[in-house]
């Protein structure tokens, strides 16, 4: 198992949530959306100017700032 952060996951690569080390407000929102441990997540779009990536998980898309993604630990097989 390789542990890294979400911002380092390449486009169309699959990772699994390991832990959320974000602020409590963001952590609560992500948990409410279903971004819990072992959730499969895949980056599918990078915004060229705004520092955002769009991630697909649980059948929908969510844009997460790179600053916040760097605080989300993932693992890959």
C-alpha positions as CSV (number, residue, x, y, z in Angstrom):
1,X,0.0,0.0,0.0
2,X,1.4,3.4,-1.1
3,X,0.2,6.4,0.9
4,X,0.3,9.8,-0.7
5,X,-1.9,12.9,-0.9
6,X,-4.8,13.5,-3.2
7,X,-3.1,16.4,-5.0
8,X,-0.4,13.9,-6.2
9,X,-2.8,11.5,-7.8
10,X,-2.5,11.5,-11.6
11,X,-5.5,12.1,-13.9
12,X,-7.7,9.0,-14.3
13,X,-5.7,7.1,-11.7
14,X,-7.6,5.5,-8.8
15,X,-6.9,6.1,-5.2
16,X,-8.7,5.3,-1.9
17,X,-9.2,7.7,0.9
18,X,-7.0,7.0,3.9
19,X,-7.5,10.1,6.1
20,X,-8.8,13.7,6.0
21,X,-6.4,16.2,7.7
22,X,-8.3,19.3,6.6
23,X,-9.9,22.0,8.7
24,X,-13.0,20.8,10.7
25,X,-15.4,22.7,8.4
26,X,-14.1,21.1,5.2
27,X,-13.7,17.8,6.8
28,X,-17.4,17.8,7.9
29,X,-18.5,18.7,4.4
30,X,-16.4,16.0,2.8
31,X,-17.7,13.4,5.2
32,X,-21.3,14.5,4.6
33,X,-20.7,14.0,0.9
34,X,-19.5,10.4,1.5
35,X,-15.8,11.0,1.3
36,X,-14.9,8.5,4.0
37,X,-12.1,6.0,4.5
38,X,-11.7,3.5,1.7
39,X,-13.8,5.5,-0.8
40,X,-12.6,5.1,-4.3
41,X,-11.7,8.5,-5.9
42,X,-10.3,9.5,-9.3
43,X,-9.2,12.9,-10.6
44,X,-10.7,13.6,-14.0
45,X,-10.1,17.3,-14.8
46,X,-7.5,19.9,-13.9
47,X,-8.5,23.6,-14.1
48,X,-5.6,25.4,-15.8
49,X,-5.8,28.6,-13.9
50,X,-7.7,28.3,-10.6
51,X,-5.8,25.6,-8.7
52,X,-8.8,23.2,-8.7
53,X,-9.2,19.5,-9.7
54,X,-12.4,17.7,-10.3
55,X,-12.7,14.4,-8.7
56,X,-15.2,11.6,-9.3
57,X,-16.4,9.5,-6.4
58,X,-19.6,7.8,-5.5
59,X,-21.1,8.7,-8.9
60,X,-20.6,12.4,-8.9
61,X,-18.0,15.1,-9.4
62,X,-16.6,17.5,-6.8
63,X,-14.0,20.2,-7.3
64,X,-11.4,20.4,-4.6
65,X,-8.7,23.1,-4.2
66,X,-5.2,21.8,-4.4
67,X,-4.5,23.4,-1.0
68,X,-7.2,21.1,0.5
69,X,-6.3,18.1,-1.6
70,X,-2.8,18.2,-0.2
71,X,-4.3,17.5,3.2
72,X,-6.2,14.4,2.2
73,X,-4.2,11.2,2.4
74,X,-4.9,8.4,-0.1
75,X,-3.5,5.0,-0.8
76,X,-3.1,3.1,-4.0
77,X,-2.7,-0.6,-4.6
